[in-house]
Amino acid sequence: MTAFIRKADLSRDRADQRPERFAVGDRVDAQVTSIDKAARKVGLSIKALELKDEKAAMEQYGSPDSGASLGDILGAALRGAQTKE
């Protein structure tokens, strides 16, 4: 079975949508976006996984109404974890 990731699905950031970042055989975390049984192909997306993870973090650590960015929220969570140690 063949799996592929379209260039636009390599990352949320356009600057990181460079195929040369990866080599054939590299292991990556990605979300399955399509399955074509007849052609035996699987479509994958790193971008979709990043968006899903960000949405989950926002639900767990904050809300879009709070005005905080994901970086602010994760930074606060990491600082809280460091002070507990």
PAVEX-561791 format. One record per atom (N, C-alpha, C, CB): x, y, z; atom name; residue in three letters. Coordinates in Angstrom, 1 decimal, always signed. Glycine has a CB too. Example, Ala and Ser with C-alpha at 12.3 -4.5 7.8 and 13.67 -1.06 7.14 Angstrom:
2
rec X +13.2, Y -5.7, Z +7.8, atomo N, residuo ALA
rec X +12.3, Y -4.5, Z +7.8, atomo CA, residuo ALA
rec X +13.2, Y -3.3, Z +7.8, atomo C, residuo ALA
rec X +11.3, Y -4.5, Z +9.0, atomo CB, residuo ALA
rec X +12.8, Y -2.2, Z +7.1, atomo N, residuo SER
rec X +13.7, Y -1.1, Z +7.1, atomo CA, residuo SER
rec X +12.9, Y +0.0, Z +7.9, atomo C, residuo SER
rec X +14.1, Y -0.6, Z +5.7, atomo CB, residuo SER
***
This chain:
85
rec X +0.8, Y -1.2, Z +0.0, atomo N, residuo MET
rec X +0.0, Y +0.0, Z +0.0, atomo CA, residuo MET
rec X +0.9, Y +1.2, Z +0.0, atomo C, residuo MET
rec X -1.0, Y +0.0, Z +1.2, atomo CB, residuo MET
rec X +0.5, Y +2.2, Z -0.8, atomo N, residuo THR
rec X +1.3, Y +3.5, Z -0.9, atomo CA, residuo THR
rec X +0.6, Y +4.6, Z +0.0, atomo C, residuo THR
rec X +1.4, Y +3.9, Z -2.3, atomo CB, residuo THR
rec X +1.5, Y +5.3, Z +0.7, atomo N, residuo ALA
rec X +1.0, Y +6.4, Z +1.5, atomo CA, residuo ALA
rec X +1.7, Y +7.7, Z +1.0, atomo C, residuo ALA
rec X +1.2, Y +6.3, Z +3.0, atomo CB, residuo ALA
rec X +1.0, Y +8.8, Z +0.9, atomo N, residuo PHE
rec X +1.6, Y +10.0, Z +0.4, atomo CA, residuo PHE
rec X +1.1, Y +11.2, Z +1.2, atomo C, residuo PHE
rec X +1.4, Y +10.2, Z -1.1, atomo CB, residuo PHE
rec X +1.9, Y +12.3, Z +1.2, atomo N, residuo ILE
rec X +1.5, Y +13.6, Z +1.8, atomo CA, residuo ILE
rec X +1.7, Y +14.6, Z +0.8, atomo C, residuo ILE
rec X +2.3, Y +13.9, Z +3.1, atomo CB, residuo ILE
rec X +0.6, Y +15.4, Z +0.5, atomo N, residuo ARG
rec X +0.7, Y +16.5, Z -0.5, atomo CA, residuo ARG
rec X +1.6, Y +17.6, Z +0.1, atomo C, residuo ARG
rec X -0.7, Y +17.0, Z -0.8, atomo CB, residuo ARG
rec X +2.3, Y +18.3, Z -0.7, atomo N, residuo LYS
rec X +3.1, Y +19.4, Z -0.2, atomo CA, residuo LYS
rec X +2.4, Y +20.4, Z +0.7, atomo C, residuo LYS
rec X +3.7, Y +20.1, Z -1.4, atomo CB, residuo LYS
rec X +1.2, Y +20.7, Z +0.3, atomo N, residuo ALA
rec X +0.4, Y +21.7, Z +1.2, atomo CA, residuo ALA
rec X +0.1, Y +21.1, Z +2.5, atomo C, residuo ALA
rec X -0.9, Y +22.0, Z +0.4, atomo CB, residuo ALA
rec X +0.2, Y +19.8, Z +2.7, atomo N, residuo ASP
rec X -0.2, Y +19.1, Z +4.0, atomo CA, residuo ASP
rec X +1.1, Y +18.8, Z +4.8, atomo C, residuo ASP
rec X -1.0, Y +17.9, Z +3.7, atomo CB, residuo ASP
rec X +2.2, Y +19.3, Z +4.4, atomo N, residuo LEU
rec X +3.5, Y +19.0, Z +5.2, atomo CA, residuo LEU
rec X +3.5, Y +19.8, Z +6.5, atomo C, residuo LEU
rec X +4.7, Y +19.3, Z +4.3, atomo CB, residuo LEU
rec X +2.9, Y +21.0, Z +6.5, atomo N, residuo SER
rec X +2.9, Y +21.8, Z +7.7, atomo CA, residuo SER
rec X +1.9, Y +22.9, Z +7.6, atomo C, residuo SER
rec X +4.3, Y +22.4, Z +7.9, atomo CB, residuo SER
rec X +1.5, Y +23.5, Z +8.7, atomo N, residuo ARG
rec X +0.7, Y +24.7, Z +8.7, atomo CA, residuo ARG
rec X +1.4, Y +25.9, Z +8.1, atomo C, residuo ARG
rec X +0.1, Y +25.0, Z +10.1, atomo CB, residuo ARG
rec X +2.7, Y +26.0, Z +8.5, atomo N, residuo ASP
rec X +3.5, Y +27.1, Z +8.0, atomo CA, residuo ASP
rec X +4.0, Y +26.9, Z +6.6, atomo C, residuo ASP
rec X +4.7, Y +27.4, Z +8.9, atomo CB, residuo ASP
rec X +3.8, Y +27.9, Z +5.7, atomo N, residuo ARG
rec X +4.2, Y +27.7, Z +4.3, atomo CA, residuo ARG
rec X +5.7, Y +27.5, Z +4.3, atomo C, residuo ARG
rec X +3.8, Y +29.0, Z +3.5, atomo CB, residuo ARG
rec X +6.5, Y +28.2, Z +5.2, atomo N, residuo ALA
rec X +7.9, Y +28.1, Z +5.2, atomo CA, residuo ALA
rec X +8.4, Y +26.6, Z +5.4, atomo C, residuo ALA
rec X +8.5, Y +29.0, Z +6.2, atomo CB, residuo ALA
rec X +7.6, Y +25.9, Z +6.1, atomo N, residuo ASP
rec X +7.9, Y +24.5, Z +6.5, atomo CA, residuo ASP
rec X +7.3, Y +23.5, Z +5.5, atomo C, residuo ASP
rec X +7.5, Y +24.1, Z +7.9, atomo CB, residuo ASP
rec X +6.7, Y +23.9, Z +4.4, atomo N, residuo GLN
rec X +6.1, Y +23.0, Z +3.4, atomo CA, residuo GLN
rec X +7.1, Y +22.7, Z +2.4, atomo C, residuo GLN
rec X +4.9, Y +23.7, Z +2.8, atomo CB, residuo GLN
rec X +8.3, Y +22.3, Z +2.8, atomo N, residuo ARG
rec X +9.4, Y +21.9, Z +1.9, atomo CA, residuo ARG
rec X +9.6, Y +20.4, Z +2.0, atomo C, residuo ARG
rec X +10.7, Y +22.7, Z +2.3, atomo CB, residuo ARG
rec X +9.4, Y +19.8, Z +0.9, atomo N, residuo PRO
rec X +9.6, Y +18.3, Z +0.9, atomo CA, residuo PRO
rec X +11.0, Y +17.9, Z +1.2, atomo C, residuo PRO
rec X +9.2, Y +17.7, Z -0.5, atomo CB, residuo PRO
rec X +12.0, Y +18.7, Z +1.0, atomo N, residuo GLU
rec X +13.4, Y +18.3, Z +1.2, atomo CA, residuo GLU
rec X +13.7, Y +18.2, Z +2.7, atomo C, residuo GLU
rec X +14.3, Y +19.3, Z +0.6, atomo CB, residuo GLU
rec X +12.7, Y +18.6, Z +3.6, atomo N, residuo ARG
rec X +12.9, Y +18.4, Z +5.0, atomo CA, residuo ARG
rec X +12.9, Y +16.9, Z +5.4, atomo C, residuo ARG
rec X +11.7, Y +19.1, Z +5.8, atomo CB, residuo ARG
rec X +12.3, Y +16.1, Z +4.5, atomo N, residuo PHE
rec X +12.2, Y +14.7, Z +4.8, atomo CA, residuo PHE
rec X +12.9, Y +13.8, Z +3.8, atomo C, residuo PHE
rec X +10.7, Y +14.3, Z +4.8, atomo CB, residuo PHE
rec X +13.3, Y +12.7, Z +4.2, atomo N, residuo ALA
rec X +13.9, Y +11.7, Z +3.3, atomo CA, residuo ALA
rec X +13.0, Y +10.5, Z +3.2, atomo C, residuo ALA
rec X +15.4, Y +11.3, Z +3.8, atomo CB, residuo ALA
rec X +13.2, Y +9.8, Z +2.1, atomo N, residuo VAL
rec X +12.4, Y +8.6, Z +1.9, atomo CA, residuo VAL
rec X +12.7, Y +7.6, Z +3.1, atomo C, residuo VAL
rec X +12.7, Y +7.9, Z +0.5, atomo CB, residuo VAL
rec X +11.6, Y +7.1, Z +3.7, atomo N, residuo GLY
rec X +11.8, Y +6.2, Z +4.8, atomo CA, residuo GLY
rec X +11.7, Y +6.9, Z +6.1, atomo C, residuo GLY
rec X +13.0, Y +5.5, Z +4.6, atomo CB, residuo GLY
rec X +11.7, Y +8.2, Z +6.2, atomo N, residuo ASP
rec X +11.6, Y +8.9, Z +7.5, atomo CA, residuo ASP
rec X +10.2, Y +8.6, Z +8.1, atomo C, residuo ASP
rec X +11.7, Y +10.5, Z +7.3, atomo CB, residuo ASP
rec X +10.3, Y +8.5, Z +9.4, atomo N, residuo ARG
rec X +9.0, Y +8.3, Z +10.2, atomo CA, residuo ARG
rec X +8.5, Y +9.6, Z +10.6, atomo C, residuo ARG
rec X +9.2, Y +7.3, Z +11.4, atomo CB, residuo ARG
rec X +7.2, Y +9.9, Z +10.3, atomo N, residuo VAL
rec X +6.5, Y +11.1, Z +10.7, atomo CA, residuo VAL
rec X +5.2, Y +10.8, Z +11.3, atomo C, residuo VAL
rec X +6.4, Y +12.0, Z +9.5, atomo CB, residuo VAL
rec X +4.7, Y +11.7, Z +12.2, atomo N, residuo ASP
rec X +3.4, Y +11.6, Z +12.7, atomo CA, residuo ASP
rec X +2.5, Y +12.4, Z +11.8, atomo C, residuo ASP
rec X +3.3, Y +12.2, Z +14.2, atomo CB, residuo ASP
rec X +1.4, Y +11.7, Z +11.3, atomo N, residuo ALA
rec X +0.4, Y +12.3, Z +10.4, atomo CA, residuo ALA
rec X -0.9, Y +11.7, Z +10.6, atomo C, residuo ALA
rec X +0.9, Y +12.1, Z +8.9, atomo CB, residuo ALA
rec X -1.9, Y +12.5, Z +10.2, atomo N, residuo GLN
rec X -3.3, Y +12.0, Z +10.3, atomo CA, residuo GLN
rec X -3.7, Y +11.4, Z +8.9, atomo C, residuo GLN
rec X -4.3, Y +13.1, Z +10.7, atomo CB, residuo GLN
rec X -4.5, Y +10.3, Z +8.9, atomo N, residuo VAL
rec X -5.0, Y +9.8, Z +7.7, atomo CA, residuo VAL
rec X -6.2, Y +10.6, Z +7.2, atomo C, residuo VAL
rec X -5.5, Y +8.3, Z +7.9, atomo CB, residuo VAL
rec X -6.1, Y +11.1, Z +6.0, atomo N, residuo THR
rec X -7.1, Y +12.0, Z +5.4, atomo CA, residuo THR
rec X -7.9, Y +11.3, Z +4.4, atomo C, residuo THR
rec X -6.5, Y +13.3, Z +4.9, atomo CB, residuo THR
rec X -7.4, Y +10.3, Z +3.7, atomo N, residuo SER
rec X -8.2, Y +9.6, Z +2.7, atomo CA, residuo SER
rec X -7.6, Y +8.2, Z +2.5, atomo C, residuo SER
rec X -8.1, Y +10.4, Z +1.3, atomo CB, residuo SER
rec X -8.5, Y +7.3, Z +2.1, atomo N, residuo ILE
rec X -8.1, Y +5.9, Z +1.7, atomo CA, residuo ILE
rec X -8.8, Y +5.6, Z +0.4, atomo C, residuo ILE
rec X -8.5, Y +4.9, Z +2.9, atomo CB, residuo ILE
rec X -8.0, Y +5.2, Z -0.5, atomo N, residuo ASP
rec X -8.4, Y +4.7, Z -1.9, atomo CA, residuo ASP
rec X -8.1, Y +3.3, Z -2.0, atomo C, residuo ASP
rec X -7.8, Y +5.6, Z -3.0, atomo CB, residuo ASP
rec X -9.1, Y +2.4, Z -1.7, atomo N, residuo LYS
rec X -8.9, Y +1.0, Z -1.7, atomo CA, residuo LYS
rec X -8.6, Y +0.5, Z -3.1, atomo C, residuo LYS
rec X -10.2, Y +0.3, Z -1.2, atomo CB, residuo LYS
rec X -9.2, Y +1.0, Z -4.1, atomo N, residuo ALA
rec X -9.0, Y +0.5, Z -5.5, atomo CA, residuo ALA
rec X -7.6, Y +0.8, Z -5.9, atomo C, residuo ALA
rec X -10.0, Y +1.2, Z -6.4, atomo CB, residuo ALA
rec X -7.1, Y +2.0, Z -5.6, atomo N, residuo ALA
rec X -5.7, Y +2.3, Z -6.0, atomo CA, residuo ALA
rec X -4.7, Y +1.9, Z -5.0, atomo C, residuo ALA
rec X -5.6, Y +3.8, Z -6.3, atomo CB, residuo ALA
rec X -5.2, Y +1.5, Z -3.8, atomo N, residuo ARG
rec X -4.3, Y +1.1, Z -2.7, atomo CA, residuo ARG
rec X -3.4, Y +2.2, Z -2.3, atomo C, residuo ARG
rec X -3.5, Y -0.2, Z -3.1, atomo CB, residuo ARG
rec X -4.0, Y +3.4, Z -2.1, atomo N, residuo LYS
rec X -3.3, Y +4.6, Z -1.6, atomo CA, residuo LYS
rec X -3.9, Y +5.2, Z -0.4, atomo C, residuo LYS
rec X -3.2, Y +5.6, Z -2.8, atomo CB, residuo LYS
rec X -3.1, Y +5.7, Z +0.5, atomo N, residuo VAL
rec X -3.5, Y +6.4, Z +1.7, atomo CA, residuo VAL
rec X -3.0, Y +7.8, Z +1.7, atomo C, residuo VAL
rec X -3.0, Y +5.6, Z +3.0, atomo CB, residuo VAL
rec X -3.9, Y +8.8, Z +1.9, atomo N, residuo GLY
rec X -3.5, Y +10.2, Z +2.0, atomo CA, residuo GLY
rec X -3.3, Y +10.5, Z +3.4, atomo C, residuo GLY
rec X -4.6, Y +11.1, Z +1.3, atomo CB, residuo GLY
rec X -2.2, Y +11.2, Z +3.7, atomo N, residuo LEU
rec X -1.8, Y +11.6, Z +5.0, atomo CA, residuo LEU
rec X -1.6, Y +13.1, Z +5.1, atomo C, residuo LEU
rec X -0.5, Y +10.9, Z +5.5, atomo CB, residuo LEU
rec X -1.7, Y +13.7, Z +6.3, atomo N, residuo SER
rec X -1.5, Y +15.1, Z +6.5, atomo CA, residuo SER
rec X -0.9, Y +15.4, Z +7.8, atomo C, residuo SER
rec X -2.9, Y +15.9, Z +6.3, atomo CB, residuo SER
rec X +0.3, Y +16.0, Z +7.8, atomo N, residuo ILE
rec X +0.9, Y +16.5, Z +9.0, atomo CA, residuo ILE
rec X +0.2, Y +17.7, Z +9.5, atomo C, residuo ILE
rec X +2.4, Y +16.8, Z +8.8, atomo CB, residuo ILE
rec X -0.2, Y +18.5, Z +8.6, atomo N, residuo LYS
rec X -1.0, Y +19.8, Z +8.9, atomo CA, residuo LYS
rec X -2.3, Y +19.5, Z +9.6, atomo C, residuo LYS
rec X -1.3, Y +20.6, Z +7.5, atomo CB, residuo LYS
rec X -3.0, Y +18.5, Z +9.2, atomo N, residuo ALA
rec X -4.3, Y +18.2, Z +9.8, atomo CA, residuo ALA
rec X -4.0, Y +17.7, Z +11.3, atomo C, residuo ALA
rec X -5.0, Y +17.1, Z +9.1, atomo CB, residuo ALA
rec X -3.0, Y +17.0, Z +11.5, atomo N, residuo LEU
rec X -2.6, Y +16.5, Z +12.8, atomo CA, residuo LEU
rec X -2.2, Y +17.7, Z +13.7, atomo C, residuo LEU
rec X -1.5, Y +15.5, Z +12.8, atomo CB, residuo LEU
rec X -1.4, Y +18.6, Z +13.2, atomo N, residuo GLU
rec X -1.0, Y +19.8, Z +13.9, atomo CA, residuo GLU
rec X -2.3, Y +20.6, Z +14.3, atomo C, residuo GLU
rec X -0.1, Y +20.7, Z +13.1, atomo CB, residuo GLU
rec X -3.2, Y +20.8, Z +13.4, atomo N, residuo LEU
rec X -4.4, Y +21.6, Z +13.7, atomo CA, residuo LEU
rec X -5.3, Y +20.8, Z +14.8, atomo C, residuo LEU
rec X -5.3, Y +21.8, Z +12.5, atomo CB, residuo LEU
rec X -5.4, Y +19.5, Z +14.7, atomo N, residuo LYS
rec X -6.1, Y +18.7, Z +15.7, atomo CA, residuo LYS
rec X -5.5, Y +18.8, Z +17.0, atomo C, residuo LYS
rec X -6.2, Y +17.3, Z +15.2, atomo CB, residuo LYS
rec X -4.1, Y +18.8, Z +17.1, atomo N, residuo ASP
rec X -3.4, Y +18.9, Z +18.4, atomo CA, residuo ASP
rec X -3.6, Y +20.3, Z +19.0, atomo C, residuo ASP
rec X -2.0, Y +18.6, Z +18.2, atomo CB, residuo ASP
rec X -3.6, Y +21.3, Z +18.1, atomo N, residuo GLU
rec X -3.8, Y +22.7, Z +18.6, atomo CA, residuo GLU
rec X -5.2, Y +22.8, Z +19.2, atomo C, residuo GLU
rec X -3.5, Y +23.7, Z +17.5, atomo CB, residuo GLU
rec X -6.1, Y +22.3, Z +18.5, atomo N, residuo LYS
rec X -7.5, Y +22.4, Z +18.9, atomo CA, residuo LYS
rec X -7.7, Y +21.7, Z +20.3, atomo C, residuo LYS
rec X -8.5, Y +21.8, Z +17.9, atomo CB, residuo LYS
rec X -7.1, Y +20.5, Z +20.4, atomo N, residuo ALA
rec X -7.2, Y +19.8, Z +21.7, atomo CA, residuo ALA
rec X -6.5, Y +20.6, Z +22.8, atomo C, residuo ALA
rec X -6.5, Y +18.4, Z +21.6, atomo CB, residuo ALA
rec X -5.4, Y +21.2, Z +22.5, atomo N, residuo ALA
rec X -4.7, Y +22.0, Z +23.6, atomo CA, residuo ALA
rec X -5.5, Y +23.2, Z +24.0, atomo C, residuo ALA
rec X -3.3, Y +22.5, Z +23.1, atomo CB, residuo ALA
rec X -6.2, Y +23.8, Z +23.0, atomo N, residuo MET
rec X -7.0, Y +25.0, Z +23.3, atomo CA, residuo MET
rec X -8.2, Y +24.6, Z +24.2, atomo C, residuo MET
rec X -7.5, Y +25.7, Z +22.0, atomo CB, residuo MET
rec X -8.8, Y +23.4, Z +23.9, atomo N, residuo GLU
rec X -9.9, Y +22.9, Z +24.7, atomo CA, residuo GLU
rec X -9.5, Y +22.6, Z +26.1, atomo C, residuo GLU
rec X -10.5, Y +21.7, Z +24.1, atomo CB, residuo GLU
rec X -8.2, Y +22.1, Z +26.3, atomo N, residuo GLN
rec X -7.8, Y +21.7, Z +27.6, atomo CA, residuo GLN
rec X -7.2, Y +22.9, Z +28.4, atomo C, residuo GLN
rec X -6.7, Y +20.6, Z +27.4, atomo CB, residuo GLN
rec X -6.5, Y +23.8, Z +27.8, atomo N, residuo TYR
rec X -5.8, Y +24.8, Z +28.5, atomo CA, residuo TYR
rec X -6.3, Y +26.2, Z +28.4, atomo C, residuo TYR
rec X -4.4, Y +24.8, Z +28.1, atomo CB, residuo TYR
rec X -7.3, Y +26.4, Z +27.5, atomo N, residuo GLY
rec X -7.8, Y +27.8, Z +27.3, atomo CA, residuo GLY
rec X -8.9, Y +27.8, Z +26.3, atomo C, residuo GLY
rec X -6.7, Y +28.7, Z +26.9, atomo CB, residuo GLY
rec X -9.3, Y +29.0, Z +26.0, atomo N, residuo SER
rec X -10.4, Y +29.2, Z +25.0, atomo CA, residuo SER
rec X -10.0, Y +30.3, Z +24.0, atomo C, residuo SER
rec X -11.7, Y +29.6, Z +25.7, atomo CB, residuo SER
rec X -10.5, Y +30.2, Z +22.8, atomo N, residuo PRO
rec X -10.2, Y +31.3, Z +21.9, atomo CA, residuo PRO
rec X -10.6, Y +32.7, Z +22.3, atomo C, residuo PRO
rec X -10.8, Y +30.9, Z +20.5, atomo CB, residuo PRO
rec X -11.6, Y +32.7, Z +23.2, atomo N, residuo ASP
rec X -12.1, Y +34.0, Z +23.7, atomo CA, residuo ASP
rec X -11.1, Y +34.7, Z +24.7, atomo C, residuo ASP
rec X -13.4, Y +33.8, Z +24.4, atomo CB, residuo ASP
rec X -10.1, Y +33.9, Z +25.2, atomo N, residuo SER
rec X -9.2, Y +34.4, Z +26.2, atomo CA, residuo SER
rec X -8.2, Y +35.4, Z +25.7, atomo C, residuo SER
rec X -8.5, Y +33.3, Z +26.9, atomo CB, residuo SER
rec X -8.0, Y +35.4, Z +24.4, atomo N, residuo GLY
rec X -7.0, Y +36.3, Z +23.8, atomo CA, residuo GLY
rec X -5.6, Y +35.8, Z +23.8, atomo C, residuo GLY
rec X -7.1, Y +37.6, Z +24.4, atomo CB, residuo GLY
rec X -5.4, Y +34.6, Z +24.4, atomo N, residuo ALA
rec X -4.0, Y +34.0, Z +24.6, atomo CA, residuo ALA
rec X -3.7, Y +33.2, Z +23.3, atomo C, residuo ALA
rec X -3.9, Y +33.2, Z +25.8, atomo CB, residuo ALA
rec X -2.5, Y +33.2, Z +22.9, atomo N, residuo SER
rec X -2.1, Y +32.4, Z +21.8, atomo CA, residuo SER
rec X -1.7, Y +31.0, Z +22.3, atomo C, residuo SER
rec X -0.9, Y +33.0, Z +21.0, atomo CB, residuo SER
rec X -1.6, Y +30.0, Z +21.4, atomo N, residuo LEU
rec X -1.2, Y +28.7, Z +21.8, atomo CA, residuo LEU
rec X +0.1, Y +28.7, Z +22.5, atomo C, residuo LEU
rec X -1.2, Y +27.7, Z +20.6, atomo CB, residuo LEU
rec X +1.0, Y +29.5, Z +22.0, atomo N, residuo GLY
rec X +2.4, Y +29.6, Z +22.7, atomo CA, residuo GLY
rec X +2.2, Y +30.1, Z +24.1, atomo C, residuo GLY
rec X +3.2, Y +30.6, Z +21.9, atomo CB, residuo GLY
rec X +1.4, Y +31.1, Z +24.3, atomo N, residuo ASP
rec X +1.2, Y +31.6, Z +25.7, atomo CA, residuo ASP
rec X +0.6, Y +30.5, Z +26.6, atomo C, residuo ASP
rec X +0.2, Y +32.8, Z +25.7, atomo CB, residuo ASP
rec X -0.4, Y +29.8, Z +26.1, atomo N, residuo ILE
rec X -1.0, Y +28.8, Z +26.9, atomo CA, residuo ILE
rec X +0.0, Y +27.6, Z +27.2, atomo C, residuo ILE
rec X -2.2, Y +28.2, Z +26.1, atomo CB, residuo ILE
rec X +0.7, Y +27.2, Z +26.2, atomo N, residuo LEU
rec X +1.6, Y +26.1, Z +26.5, atomo CA, residuo LEU
rec X +2.8, Y +26.5, Z +27.3, atomo C, residuo LEU
rec X +2.2, Y +25.5, Z +25.1, atomo CB, residuo LEU
rec X +3.2, Y +27.8, Z +27.1, atomo N, residuo GLY
rec X +4.3, Y +28.3, Z +27.9, atomo CA, residuo GLY
rec X +3.9, Y +28.4, Z +29.4, atomo C, residuo GLY
rec X +4.7, Y +29.7, Z +27.5, atomo CB, residuo GLY
rec X +2.7, Y +28.8, Z +29.7, atomo N, residuo ALA
rec X +2.2, Y +28.9, Z +31.0, atomo CA, residuo ALA
rec X +2.1, Y +27.5, Z +31.6, atomo C, residuo ALA
rec X +0.8, Y +29.6, Z +31.1, atomo CB, residuo ALA
rec X +1.7, Y +26.5, Z +30.8, atomo N, residuo ALA
rec X +1.6, Y +25.1, Z +31.3, atomo CA, residuo ALA
rec X +2.9, Y +24.6, Z +31.6, atomo C, residuo ALA
rec X +0.8, Y +24.2, Z +30.3, atomo CB, residuo ALA
rec X +3.9, Y +24.9, Z +30.8, atomo N, residuo LEU
rec X +5.3, Y +24.4, Z +31.0, atomo CA, residuo LEU
rec X +5.9, Y +25.0, Z +32.3, atomo C, residuo LEU
rec X +6.2, Y +24.6, Z +29.8, atomo CB, residuo LEU
rec X +5.7, Y +26.3, Z +32.4, atomo N, residuo ARG
rec X +6.2, Y +27.0, Z +33.6, atomo CA, residuo ARG
rec X +5.6, Y +26.4, Z +34.9, atomo C, residuo ARG
rec X +5.9, Y +28.6, Z +33.5, atomo CB, residuo ARG
rec X +4.3, Y +26.1, Z +34.8, atomo N, residuo GLY
rec X +3.6, Y +25.5, Z +36.0, atomo CA, residuo GLY
rec X +4.2, Y +24.2, Z +36.3, atomo C, residuo GLY
rec X +2.1, Y +25.4, Z +35.7, atomo CB, residuo GLY
rec X +4.5, Y +23.4, Z +35.3, atomo N, residuo ALA
rec X +5.1, Y +22.1, Z +35.5, atomo CA, residuo ALA
rec X +6.5, Y +22.2, Z +36.1, atomo C, residuo ALA
rec X +5.1, Y +21.3, Z +34.2, atomo CB, residuo ALA
rec X +7.2, Y +23.2, Z +35.7, atomo N, residuo GLN
rec X +8.6, Y +23.4, Z +36.2, atomo CA, residuo GLN
rec X +8.6, Y +23.8, Z +37.7, atomo C, residuo GLN
rec X +9.4, Y +24.4, Z +35.3, atomo CB, residuo GLN
rec X +7.6, Y +24.6, Z +38.0, atomo N, residuo THR
rec X +7.6, Y +25.1, Z +39.4, atomo CA, residuo THR
rec X +7.2, Y +24.0, Z +40.4, atomo C, residuo THR
rec X +6.6, Y +26.3, Z +39.6, atomo CB, residuo THR
rec X +6.5, Y +23.0, Z +39.9, atomo N, residuo LYS
rec X +6.0, Y +21.9, Z +40.7, atomo CA, residuo LYS
rec X +7.2, Y +20.9, Z +41.1, atomo C, residuo LYS
rec X +4.9, Y +21.1, Z +40.1, atomo CB, residuo LYS
rec X +8.2, Y +21.0, Z +40.2, atomo N, residuo GLU
rec X +9.4, Y +20.0, Z +40.4, atomo CA, residuo GLU
rec X +10.2, Y +20.4, Z +41.5, atomo C, residuo GLU
rec X +10.2, Y +19.9, Z +39.2, atomo CB, residuo GLU
***
